[in-house]
Amino acid sequence: MMETDINEAVRATAPAAPVTVSERKAAGAVAHKNLSIQCLRGMAALFVVLYHASVYSGRRFGDSGWATAFDGRFGLVGVAVFFTISGLLMADLIQRTDPWRFLAHRIVRIYPPYLLAVAVWLPIVALLGIRSVGLHLFSLMLVPVGQREYYLGVEWTLVFECTYYVALFLIALIGWHRYLNRIVLVWIVVIGAAPLFIGWSDNLLYPFYSIWLSPVNAAFMGGLLIPWLASKIRIPVGTGILALCILMVMLPANPMVARWAAGAVATLFVLDVVRIDVPQRFLVGLPRLGDWSYALYLCHVPCILLLYQFWPSSSGVGAAWFSAVATALVVSAGFGILDVRMYRYLKSAVDSAGEEHRRRLVNMYTGAFVVASLIGLVIV
């Protein structure tokens, strides 16, 4: 998501479901803090890039130094923050936007840049023989169908995101979005009890029936609850920053517990960010990186793999690592500019389309998403 989405969370004009005044004020804080949220998105994307640059460095060059410095903590926190911000924005949008417009905006936000990135990357992969590729329709649809071949190396989070969007659409369709906080609280209890029945598993490519039970969802659920938390519970400013520091130093060894911890910490951290005023002169380009964060997320693994593919071992692993991160940032700037413009155009097209036409297309997408997810249960 980018700045346009954040502003949209406040400016949407469709009738809102009944929510308390305090919750509206808390959700409306997103508008006042849009630069802070953008900075946080940029930071989260950079965390993921640092982690992947280190992981692939170890695989390519057999060097563990960079992987030790920027290990799984960076990827864990980066993804958790992304999900929490998404949950915060969706909590407001689903109340203010009619269900079909809500999901239509999400569709044009996620799929066009993703499919464009895949279309550019596939010929390069085939030409260089990096790995065998083929057409994987379920992968391109970003539906939860378990273990599948993916193209960019980051799609598992997009599968979660698209599943959230479809679920929120269906919740709003039956009028339950006014009970969203209660639904989330029940969801938390169910996930907490799930290990008693299905055991622990940190496989990130879940089928449709179990994706809802993953602790990965903790971050998104926390984001959905931020307006309620801000209005009902007094949490001192700085709690999230302190919690983040503790998590980075004392990450739980159990990956499932770590997911829960990252979700809780990301929730507190995002809550801190939307309440802290940071002078714009101290933001040092992070808002722009936030605008390009989705583009960076999509393109950074291909950039890293390409650079490492041609990097001579004699030139040093450290230089390769820095070059990979820099390349990803440079490419994401160009891709990000295109992404922002493309989304503005497509969002405008969605808004100007006839209501009946928009509803028909969104219903078709939802039906295809659900059917494909159910078919995946049979062929897993």
LUMPA-267635 format. One record per residue: x, y, z of N, C-alpha, C in turn; residue in three letters. Coordinates in steps of 0.001 Angstrom, whole numbers, padded with zeros to 6 digits, always signed. Example, Ala and Ser with C-alpha at 12.3 -4.5 7.8 and 13.67 -1.06 7.14 Angstrom:
2
+013190-005690+007800+012300-004500+007800+013200-003300+007800Ala;+012850-002250+007080+013670-001060+007140+012900+000030+007870Ser;
// end
This chain:
380
+000829-001191+000000+000000+000000+000000+000869+001249+000000Met;+000306+002368-000386+001108+003570-000482+000320+004734+000074Met;+000835+005952-000121+000218+007127+000476-001215+007304-000006Glu;-001495+006985-001268-002849+007121-001780-003824+006305-000960Thr;-003427+005089-000567-004285+004245+000254-004517+004869+001619Asp;-003492+005461+002194-003604+006049+003520-004556+007232+003501Ile;-004416+008086+002505-005340+009207+002385-006763+008718+002108Asn;-006863+007659+001325-008164+007082+001009-008864+006602+002281Glu;-008092+006135+003236-008670+005622+004475-009417+006699+005228Ala;-009114+007957+004949-009767+009050+005647-010791+009758+004773Val;-010551+009782+003459-011388+010590+002591-012580+009837+002010Arg;-012614+008504+002203-013706+007737+001608-015046+008295+002068Ala;-015996+008358+001169-017241+009061+001474-018448+008146+001571Thr;-018277+006839+001392-019420+005949+001495-019926+005928+002924Ala;-021217+005612+003145-021768+005611+004490-020996+004667+005395Pro;-020721+005122+006598-019959+004316+007545-020901+003516+008418Ala;-020425+002339+008844-021178+001543+009802-021077+002208+011167Ala;-022016+001942+012072-021982+002587+013378-020744+002208+014170Pro;-019919+003167+014509-018779+002954+015386-018732+004124+016355Val;-018006+003960+017435-017966+005004+018448-017172+006203+017964Thr;-017448+007351+018567-016730+008575+018214-015250+008414+018499Val;-014912+007797+019622-013498+007626+019984-012783+006732+018989Ser;-013474+005708+018485-012857+004834+017484-012650+005580+016175Glu;-013605+006455+015828-013434+007249+014607-012231+008168+014726Arg;-012078+008793+015885-010945+009688+016084-009637+008918+016009Lys;-009621+007722+016597-008392+006917+016578-008050+006487+015164Ala;-009071+006051+014411-008816+005641+013027-008434+006842+012178Ala;-009066+008000+012465-008753+009201+011696-007354+009709+011922Gly;-006701+009234+012987-005316+009635+013238-004398+009205+012114Ala;-004855+008219+011311-004052+007767+010176-003779+008925+009227Val;-004769+009790+009027-004582+010908+008102-003510+011854+008614Ala;-003587+012162+009910-002640+013104+010497-001228+012544+010491His;-001127+011212+010546+000177+010579+010662+000580+009864+009374Lys;+000031+010277+008230+000323+009517+007028+001808+009476+006699Asn;+002532+010559+006961+003973+010544+006708+004679+009562+007631Leu;+004248+009496+008879+004850+008547+009814+004606+007113+009370Ser;+003376+006839+008912+003062+005496+008428+003893+005164+007193Ile;+004046+006138+006299+004856+005907+005111+006310+005616+005470Gln;+006829+006356+006432+008198+006095+006892+008322+004686+007435Cys;+007320+004267+008186+007341+002937+008778+007280+001866+007703Leu;+006485+002106+006668+006436+001148+005560+007800+001052+004867Arg;+008441+002204+004678+009766+002186+004075+010765+001422+004918Gly;+010698+001626+006227+011601+000916+007134+011341-000587+007101Met;+010054-000980+007092+009710-002397+007067+010216-003054+005785Ala;+010030-002375+004650+010518-002923+003383+012032-003070+003404Ala;+012721-002090+003973+014177-002145+004039+014642-003294+004928Leu;+013941-003544+006023+014268-004672+006898+014215-005986+006113Phe;+013161-006153+005315+013020-007391+004539+014136-007512+003508Val;+014489-006397+002865+015574-006414+001882+016894-006807+002543Val;+017202-006224+003695+018444-006551+004404+018499-008034+004747Leu;+017362-008563+005172+017306-009983+005529+017543-010865+004310Tyr;+016844-010599+003220+016990-011448+002040+018367-011308+001395His;+018928-010110+001411+020287-009938+000890+021267-010812+001670Ala;+021037-010937+002957+021915-011749+003800+021692-013242+003589Ser;+020435-013647+003502+020122-015064+003303+020696-015569+001986Val;+020429-014841+000914+020907-015285-000396+022421-015136-000527Tyr;+023004-014239+000240+024463-014146+000274+025064-015428+000833Ser;+024473-015930+001927+024952-017179+002499+024801-018344+001545Gly;+023685-018391+000832+023458-019495-000099+024382-019437-001299Arg;+024690-018237-001756+025493-018089-002959+026986-018199-002676Arg;+027427-017546-001587+028864-017450-001330+029328-018271-000130Phe;+028394-018883+000566+028778-019691+001719+029317-018872+002864Gly;+028929-017621+002947+029406-016739+004010+028273-016530+005003Asp;+028545-016714+006279+027489-016611+007284+027535-015284+008039Ser;+028537-014472+007801+028673-013236+008555+027508-012289+008373Gly;+027109-012055+007128+026007-011131+006870+024682-011721+007320Trp;+024546-013054+007143+023316-013704+007591+023166-013620+009105Ala;+024271-013599+009820+024235-013469+011273+023863-012049+011676Thr;+024390-011072+010958+024118-009674+011305+022674-009288+011006Ala;+022152-009722+009861+020783-009386+009465+019998-010689+009286Phe;+019713-011328+010399+019093-012649+010361+017573-012554+010301Asp;+016925-013646+010699+015483-013734+010586+014708-012699+011365Gly;+015332-012067+012350+014629-011026+013106+014177-009896+012189Arg;+015012-009530+011238+014684-008413+010349+013508-008775+009437Phe;+013527-009977+008877+012411-010403+008047+011132-010542+008850Gly;+011241-011106+010044+010079-011310+010908+009422-009980+011267Leu;+010223-009024+011712+009690-007720+012118+009168-006950+010912Val;+009912-006971+009799+009489-006240+008614+008115-006686+008130Gly;+007906-008003+008025+006624-008529+007566+005519-008216+008574Val;+005818-008369+009863+004810-008099+010894+004351-006643+010843Ala;+005279-005729+010636+004912-004314+010551+004049-004065+009315Val;+004402-004681+008182+003579-004556+006977+002146-005002+007254Phe;+001985-006173+007860+000652-006703+008134-000113-005815+009111Phe;+000589-005276+010108-000084-004429+011092-000584-003143+010455Thr;+000234-002513+009632-000200-001300+008935-001395-001614+008041Ile;-001334-002740+007346-002448-003141+006492-003717-003307+007318Ser;-003612-003973+008461-004783-004157+009307-005355-002833+009795Gly;-004485-001905+010181-004929-000587+010646-005717+000145+009561Leu;-005189+000158+008354-005856+000860+007262-007153+000167+006851Leu;-007129-001177+006817-008333-001906+006432-009442-001746+007464Met;-009082-001622+008746-010091-001430+009792-010905-000179+009532Ala;-010276+000841+008982-010986+002077+008677-011701+001991+007335Asp;-011011+001488+006320-011591+001460+004980-012847+000599+004911Leu;-012844-000532+005609-013986-001437+005519-015230-000822+006156Ile;-015024+000140+007060-016167+000823+007670-016681+001955+006797Gln;-015827+002530+005964-016167+003755+005239-016479+003528+003763Arg;-016132+002373+003237-016256+002130+001800-017227+000989+001558Thr;-018015+001082+000498-018911-000032+000218-018083-001256-000155Asp;-018557-002474+000131-017733-003685-000014-017131-003870-001387Pro;-017894-003582-002452-017387-003821-003809-016289-002834-004180Trp;-016465-001586-003801-015421-000601-004073-014168-000930-003255Arg;-014367-001339-002006-013245-001717-001142-012397-002810-001790Phe;-013031-003903-002215-012264-005009-002772-011710-004661-004147Leu;-012442-003877-004933-011937-003465-006248-010648-002669-006109Ala;-010597-001765-005122-009369-000999-004878-008221-001915-004484His;-008506-002919-003688-007455-003833-003258-006936-004673-004431Arg;-007847-005082-005302-007455-005892-006457-006497-005115-007361Ile;-006850-003865-007684-005993-003088-008583-004727-002626-007869Val;-004714-002703-006551-003491-002360-005828-002482-003498-005852Arg;-002965-004724-005707-002076-005871-005538-001655-006494-006867Ile;-002611-006785-007731-002328-007660-008877-001540-007014-010021Tyr;-001888-005825-010501-001152-005303-011665+000358-005181-011440Pro;+000843-004581-010331+002297-004532-010146+002907-005923-010000Pro;+002196-006806-009322+002709-008166-009140+002845-008887-010477Tyr;+001811-008846-011291+001848-009530-012584+002884-008898-013513Leu;+003049-007582-013421+004076-006908-014225+005467-007368-013800Leu;+005704-007457-012499+007010-007913-012004+007289-009345-012454Ala;+006278-010188-012396+006444-011578-012842+006733-011633-014340Val;+006009-010828-015118+006187-010819-016577+007600-010393-016974Ala;+008195-009489-016193+009571-009054-016478+010569-010101-016015Val;+010301-010731-014876+011261-011643-014266+011322-012993-014965Trp;+010199-013508-015443+010170-014843-016026+011107-014997-017237Leu;+011102-014083-018214+012042-014246-019332+013501-014210-018883Pro;+013804-013410-017869+015178-013340-017363+015576-014667-016732Ile;+014672-015234-015944+014940-016531-015306+015163-017607-016359Val;+014306-017618-017375+014413-018622-018430+015695-018447-019241Ala;+016035-017202-019546+017222-016920-020355+018510-017309-019634Leu;+018574-017000-018357+019785-017266-017586+019821-018668-016994Leu;+018714-019370-017062+018661-020716-016509+018819-020757-015005Gly;+018354-019731-014308+018473-019691-012852+017674-020822-012223Ile;+016495-021067-012733+015692-022210-012298+014601-022452-013327Arg;+014042-023652-013305+012980-023973-014239+011705-023237-013842Ser;+010967-022807-014821+009732-022067-014570+008620-022664-015420Val;+007424-022355-015039+006259-022795-015782+005086-021914-015418Gly;+003942-022206-015980+002747-021431-015682+002037-022067-014500Leu;+001923-021326-013425+001255-021801-012216+000109-020839-011928His;-001076-021201-012400-002223-020304-012339-002590-019939-010911Leu;-002607-020926-010007-002963-020650-008624-001962-019708-007968Phe;-000703-019830-008357+000313-018924-007828+000043-017497-008282Ser;-000281-017336-009551-000565-016003-010074-001840-015416-009479Leu;-002772-016262-009091-004014-015795-008476-003822-015413-007007Met;-002697-015844-006421-002397-015549-005019-003467-016104-004084Leu;-003875-017335-004358-004868-017990-003511-004167-018965-002566Val;-004748-019210-001383-004123-020115-000405-004378-021575-000749Pro;-003440-022174-001444-003593-023568-001874-002402-024415-001435Val;-001729-024007-000371-000628-024805+000143+000659-024621-000638Gly;+001491-025653-000609+002814-025586-001226+002694-025474-002740Gln;+003202-024394-003286+003157-024164-004719+004450-023494-005171Arg;+004699-023531-006467+005844-022836-007042+005484-021362-007204Glu;+006341-020480-006669+006110-019046-006794+007295-018405-007511Tyr;+007066-017230-008045+008014-016635-008972+008984-015647-008329Tyr;+008512-014795-007443+009322-013696-006932+009943-013971-005571Leu;+009554-015043-004927+010128-015389-003633+009527-014661-002453Gly;+008448-013893-002664+007842-013145-001564+006319-013311-001535Val;+005791-014167-002385+004332-014194-002590+003537-014670-001384Glu;+004165-015383-000475+003373-015924+000630+002651-014825+001401Trp;+003281-013671+001542+002617-012572+002255+001452-012021+001441Thr;+001579-012007+000120+000492-011527-000727-000693-012477-000688Leu;-000420-013766-000533-001499-014737-000375-002296-014432+000894Val;-001587-014144+001988-002265-013754+003226-003079-012484+003012Phe;-002461-011471+002390-003137-010191+002187-004425-010374+001375Glu;-004343-011070+000261-005524-011241-000589-006609-012030+000140Cys;-006204-012994+000941-007186-013745+001732-007870-012846+002739Thr;-007103-011954+003374-007710-010981+004298-008738-010115+003573Tyr;-008379-009631+002391-009253-008708+001675-010573-009381+001304Tyr;-010477-010617+000819-011695-011346+000461-012550-011593+001703Val;-011908-011954+002811-012652-012197+004047-013345-010930+004530Ala;-012653-009793+004500-013266-008534+004924-014417-008142+003997Leu;-014248-008395+002717-015326-008134+001764-016575-008933+002125Phe;-016391-010222+002417-017532-011072+002744-018156-010666+004077Leu;-017308-010279+005030-017821-009810+006320-018662-008553+006138Ile;-018169-007628+005324-018911-006391+005079-020187-006668+004294Ala;-020137-007645+003415-021282-007960+002569-022486-008399+003396Leu;-022224-009100+004497-023336-009562+005341-023583-008606+006510Ile;-022873-007470+006508-023131-006452+007515-022464-006674+008852Gly;-021501-007578+008905-020842-007873+010181-019621-006996+010428Trp;-019296-006075+009513-018109-005254+009716-018244-004361+010939His;-019478-004113+011381-019672-003311+012593-019261-004095+013839Arg;-019128-005414+013691-018699-006263+014802-017253-006722+014628Tyr;-016493-005977+013864-015152-006422+013484-014266-006682+014698Leu;-014311-005817+015700-013473-006020+016881-013788-007344+017564Asn;-015066-007663+017675-015451-008926+018310-014984-010119+017487Arg;-015122-010001+016179-014671-011082+015299-013175-011321+015469Ile;-012412-010231+015540-010956-010354+015689-010606-010995+017031Val;-011283-010616+018090-011005-011197+019411-011301-012698+019425Leu;-012393-013101+018794-012691-014534+018686-011627-015231+017847Val;-011205-014581+016778-010163-015127+015896-008877-015371+016684Trp;-008516-014446+017535-007311-014605+018353-007422-015834+019252Ile;-008573-016009+019872-008786-017162+020761-008679-018465+019967Val;-009276-018498+018782-009244-019713+017954-007815-020062+017555Val;-007032-019062+017137-005643-019324+016753-004838-019803+017961Ile;-005100-019192+019121-004395-019621+020325-004691-021061+020689Gly;-005917-021525+020411-006295-022899+020742-005924-023900+019648Ala;-005636-023410+018451-005394-024291+017306-004297-025323+017528Ala;-003164-024974+018171-002102-025980+018355-002552-027210+019138Pro;-003606-027077+019939-004116-028230+020682-004703-029282+019751Leu;-005071-028842+018535-005747-029752+017605-004914-030058+016365Phe;-004134-029089+015899-003380-029303+014657-001870-029239+014867Ile;-001425-028982+016110+000004-028919+016396+000639-027624+015918Gly;+001961-027541+016085+002714-026363+015674+003234-026562+014264Trp;+003137-025533+013442+003683-025584+012090+004006-024172+011631Ser;+005224-023966+011130+005594-022645+010625+005724-022655+009111Asp;+005038-023612+008467+004977-023613+007015+004145-022415+006571Asn;+004709-021550+005753+004050-020301+005404+003130-020414+004195Leu;+003137-021558+003525+002276-021758+002366+001114-022651+002781Leu;+000095-022023+003320-001031-022746+003906-002144-022968+002892Tyr;-002893-024078+003033-004133-024222+002272-005245-023390+002897Pro;-006377-023358+002231-007472-022469+002601-007999-022730+004016Phe;-008028-023991+004433-008647-024290+005720-007771-023916+006907Tyr;-006462-023829+006719-005580-023590+007866-004878-022237+007851Ser;-005004-021472+006772-004325-020176+006731-004857-019266+007834Ile;-006098-019461+008227-006706-018639+009273-006140-018941+010648Trp;-005465-020095+010805-005018-020548+012120-003543-020268+012371Leu;-002895-019587+011446-001470-019306+011584-001221-018110+012507Ser;-000229-018196+013392+000149-017028+014204+000640-015846+013385Pro;+000945-016064+012102+001303-014946+011220+000193-013897+011229Val;-001047-014354+011408-002193-013450+011404-002206-012482+012580Asn;-001392-012743+013603-001413-011903+014806-001145-010442+014477Ala;-000242-010189+013552+000100-008805+013203-001080-008107+012542Ala;-001730-008783+011602-002885-008186+010927-004028-007966+011913Phe;-004265-008934+012773-005313-008781+013784-005008-007607+014702Met;-003746-007462+015088-003361-006333+015922-003627-005009+015242Gly;-003348-004933+013933-003630-003707+013188-005107-003389+013150Gly;-005939-004417+012970-007379-004213+012980-007869-003665+014314Leu;-007182-004032+015398-007612-003637+016739-007024-002305+017203Leu;-006095-001730+016452-005428-000507+016918-006410+000626+017227Ile;-007404+000912+016371-008347+001984+016739-009044+001708+018065Pro;-009433+000482+018294-010091+000110+019546-009124+000207+020721Trp;-007896-000295+020532-006893-000225+021598-006601+001228+021972Leu;-006482+002087+020952-006154+003490+021196-007257+004201+021962Ala;-008503+003750+021776-009633+004430+022411-010015+003838+023767Ser;-009626+002573+024017-010086+001888+025222-009004+001640+026258Lys;-007760+001552+025827-006683+001165+026735-005588+002221+026702Ile;-005159+002658+027858-004071+003635+027929-002732+002912+027892Arg;-002103+002983+026749-000785+002374+026563+000219+003498+026421Ile;+001191+003596+027327+002143+004713+027282+002876+004796+025945Pro;+003042+006001+025455+003830+006210+024236+005267+005761+024498Val;+005811+005014+023566+007157+004477+023721+007163+002998+024059Gly;+005991+002447+024430+005916+001020+024757+006318+000160+023570Thr;+005843+000530+022374+006165-000251+021186+007632-000184+020823Gly;+008241+000980+020982+009674+001122+020687+010491+000258+021635Ile;+010127+000283+022923+010818-000552+023908+010625-002032+023599Leu;+009389-002417+023255+009106-003819+022944+009890-004289+021722Ala;+010031-003401+020730+010788-003759+019530+012253-003993+019870Leu;+012811-003138+020686+014216-003304+021094+014419-004633+021822Cys;+013480-004972+022697+013577-006228+023439+013475-007422+022489Ile;+012542-007348+021526+012369-008458+020588+013611-008667+019732Leu;+014236-007581+019298+015426-007701+018462+016602-008301+019221Met;+016572-008169+020544+017653-008723+021366+017314-010123+021862Val;+016027-010362+022146+015613-011618+022772+014489-012254+021962Met;+014787-012679+020745+013791-013311+019890+013505-014722+020390Leu;+012232-015092+020608+011911-016456+021040+012417-017495+020056Pro;+012903-018597+020578+013464-019638+019722+012376-020383+018949Ala;+011225-020567+019573+010119-021243+018895+009547-020321+017826Asn;+009536-020747+016543+009090-019841+015471+007634-019410+015612Pro;+006785-020262+016158+005383-019887+016309+005207-018846+017411Met;+005940-019035+018504+005909-018026+019566+006486-016711+019052Val;+007531-016812+018231+008139-015611+017654+007143-014857+016775Ala;+006296-015581+016040+005273-014925+015210+004284-014158+016090Arg;+003842-014780+017171+002938-014098+018092+003608-012855+018673Trp;+004854-013025+019102+005571-011892+019694+005757-010768+018701Ala;+006116-011109+017458+006313-010083+016430+005008-009357+016135Ala;+003890-010088+016115+002602-009454+015884+002242-008476+016983Gly;+002470-008877+018239+002165-007994+019371+003074-006771+019369Ala;+004355-006999+019125+005311-005885+019116+005010-004916+017969Val;+004723-005460+016783+004406-004602+015636+003159-003760+015912Ala;+002178-004350+016587+000964-003604+016927+001282-002428+017847Thr;+002061-002685+018883+002440-001618+019809+003316-000575+019121Leu;+004184-001028+018223+005099-000124+017536+004342+000803+016587Phe;+003405+000243+015806+002604+001062+014897+001731+002026+015699Val;+001200+001564+016822+000425+002444+017691+001271+003611+018182Leu;+002521+003349+018503+003446+004427+018878+003629+005420+017733Asp;+003860+004881+016549+004189+005727+015395+003051+006686+015068Val;+001796+006215+015150+000690+007094+014794+000407+008123+015883Val;+001097+008012+017021+000885+008982+018103+002074+009905+018320Arg;+003167+009662+017591+004369+010464+017786+004540+011428+016624Ile;+004724+012687+016921+004995+013693+015895+006496+013737+015618Asp;+006855+013458+014378+008255+013503+013961+008414+014643+012962Val;+009264+015628+013224+009473+016727+012265+009860+016184+010897Pro;+009291+016758+009864+009502+016240+008514+010973+016283+008101Gln;+011718+017238+008637+013131+017333+008240+013957+016148+008725Arg;+013420+015375+009682+014146+014221+010202+013771+012917+009486Phe;+012879+012987+008522+012387+011765+007895+013321+011246+006800Leu;+014196+012073+006274+015307+011681+005398+014879+010736+004273Val;+013869+011122+003514+013500+010341+002336+012677+009104+002606Gly;+012424+008776+003875+011670+007566+004168+010230+007608+003649Leu;+009549+008779+003649+008207+008781+003058+008197+008354+001594Pro;+009204+008801+000832+009284+008397-000569+009538+006900-000676Arg;+010407+006371+000175+010652+004930+000183+009372+004192+000556Leu;+008575+004796+001432+007290+004203+001772+006359+004135+000573Gly;+006352+005203-000248+005550+005193-001471+005971+004050-002392Asp;+007243+003765-002403+007777+002734-003292+007930+001379-002608Trp;+007411+001246-001405+007687+000040-000610+007134-001222-001266Ser;+005956-001150-001886+005419-002352-002530+006273-002739-003727Tyr;+006701-001753-004494+007593-002033-005623+008901-002645-005132Ala;+009439-002100-004048+010674-002648-003474+010456-004073-003015Leu;+009321-004315-002392+009027-005665-001901+008969-006665-003049Tyr;+008373-006272-004163+008226-007179-005294+009542-007433-006024Leu;+010372-006408-006164+011533-006531-007051+012829-006884-006337Cys;+012866-006834-005003+014177-006928-004352+014813-008312-004462His;+014027-009381-004371+014632-010715-004477+015187-010963-005877Val;+014440-010673-006964+015046-010802-008299+016316-009972-008463Pro;+016328-008752-007928+017538-007918-008031+018708-008570-007308Cys;+018464-009075-006122+019518-009727-005339+020040-010960-006066Ile;+019134-011805-006563+019545-013032-007242+020356-012733-008499Leu;+019921-011727-009259+020646-011378-010481+022048-010882-010173Leu;+022153-009993-009201+023473-009455-008887+024403-010538-008369Leu;+023907-011397-007499+024746-012477-006970+025123-013480-008057Tyr;+024240-013643-009052+024504-014587-010134+025778-014213-010891Gln;+026007-012902-011062+027138-012451-011867+028282-011891-011023Phe;+028122-011881-009721+029149-011282-008871+030342-012225-008722Trp;+031539-011774-009049+032724-012633-008874+033075-012777-007393Pro;+033298-013988-006968+033598-014248-005552+034826-013494-005082Ser;+035751-013227-005994+036992-012548-005623+036762-011096-005220Ser;+035590-010539-005554+035327-009132-005252+034817-008900-003838Ser;+034575-009964-003114+034183-009820-001718+032697-009929-001489Gly;+032343-010643-000421+030937-010856-000092+030299-009567+000429Val;+031041-008807+001213+030499-007559+001750+030122-006588+000657Gly;+030980-006461-000347+030694-005570-001469+029479-006058-002249Ala;+029357-007379-002377+028195-007944-003064+026913-007626-002303Ala;+026979-007737-000985+025799-007474-000146+025352-006027-000291Trp;+026280-005100-000149+025944-003681-000286+025418-003364-001682Phe;+026026-003965-002691+025601-003718-004070+024202-004262-004318Ser;+023890-005413-003732+022565-006003-003899+021485-005115-003289Ala;+021742-004612-002084+020777-003726-001422+020606-002440-002224Val;+021723-001867-002671+021659-000619-003446+020923-000820-004762Ala;+021182-001943-005436+020515-002229-006707+019012-002342-006518Thr;+018604-003039-005470+017177-003187-005196+016525-001831-004953Ala;+017205-000952-004239+016654+000375-003954+016542+001215-005227Leu;+017557+001149-006072+017545+001932-007314+016441+001440-008249Val;+016348+000129-008421+015318-000433-009305+013930-000122-008762Val;+013771-000194-007434+012456+000054-006845+012019+001506-007032Ser;+012979+002422-007172+012611+003825-007401+011890+003966-008740Ala;+012470+003384-009794+011821+003443-011105+010516+002675-011130Gly;+010533+001469-010581+009332+000648-010545+008270+001299-009658Phe;+008729+001929-008560+007799+002563-007631+007066+003735-008252Gly;+007767+004543-009031+007122+005667-009717+006030+005151-010653Ile;+006363+004087-011404+005378+003478-012302+004214+002900-011506Leu;+004517+002240-010403+003495+001621-009565+002504+002669-009040Asp;+003025+003781-008527+002162+004835-007983+001233+005385-009060Val;+001799+005668-010218+000985+006220-011309-000041+005212-011796Arg;+000374+003949-011889-000534+002910-012366-001702+002729-011402Met;-001413+002752-010103-002482+002574-009132-003454+003757-009153Tyr;-002930+004961-009260-003820+006127-009313-004758+006051-010513Arg;-004209+005627-011642-005030+005512-012845-006094+004423-012686Tyr;-005676+003244-012191-006609+002128-012055-007660+002401-010986Leu;-007253+003047-009911-008203+003384-008854-009249+004373-009380Lys;-008799+005335-010169-009724+006283-010776-010680+005570-011721Ser;-010161+004580-012461-011011+003814-013371-012065+003027-012596Ala;-011659+002460-011467-012606+001732-010623-013704+002665-010126Val;-013310+003849-009673-014281+004793-009112-015240+005342-010168Asp;-014763+005447-011393-015603+006006-012451-016446+004947-013148Ser;-016180+003673-012868-016953+002605-013499-018369+002574-012937Ala;-019280+002043-013694-020652+001905-013226-020725+000947-012053Gly;-021622+001225-011140-021711+000404-009929-022043-001050-010259Glu;-022948-001276-011180-023330-002641-011531-022159-003397-012141Glu;-021417-002726-013016-020255-003349-013648-019185-003679-012602His;-018926-002741-011674-017939-002967-010623-018348-004155-009748Arg;-019613-004194-009387-020077-005294-008532-019937-006637-009241Arg;-020272-006667-010521-020193-007923-011262-018756-008436-011320Arg;-017805-007559-011614-016407-007980-011715-015851-008417-010359Leu;-016191-007686-009311-015713-008057-007976-016319-009389-007547Val;-017595-009600-007837-018225-010877-007503-017562-012031-008257Asn;-017214-011793-009516-016532-012824-010305-015174-013143-009703Met;-014428-012102-009301-013123-012333-008682-013279-013125-007389Tyr;-014229-012721-006543-014413-013404-005268-014784-014863-005487Thr;-015674-015113-006417-016051-016488-006713-014866-017314-007198Gly;-014063-016733-008103-012886-017441-008618-011883-017706-007500Ala;-011700-016738-006607-010750-016884-005504-011179-018019-004573Phe;-012442-018035-004196-012938-019060-003286-012914-020427-003945Val;-013370-020528-005183-013391-021819-005884-011968-022362-006048Val;-011038-021502-006464-009648-021943-006625-009073-022415-005291Ala;-009407-021723-004209-008927-022125-002890-009473-023492-002502Ser;-010737-023752-002811-011347-025036-002485-010773-026148-003371Leu;-010530-025837-004635-009904-026845-005511-008526-027201-004980Ile;-007822-026196-004449-006501-026441-003892-006527-027447-002755Gly;-007641-027529-002015-007741-028496-000927-007726-029931-001463Leu;-008227-030096-002660-008329-031427-003252-007004-031878-003854Val;-006251-030928-004429-005053-031305-005178-003765-030996-004430Ile;-003864-030608-003124-002643-030352-002346-001813-031622-002286Val;
// end
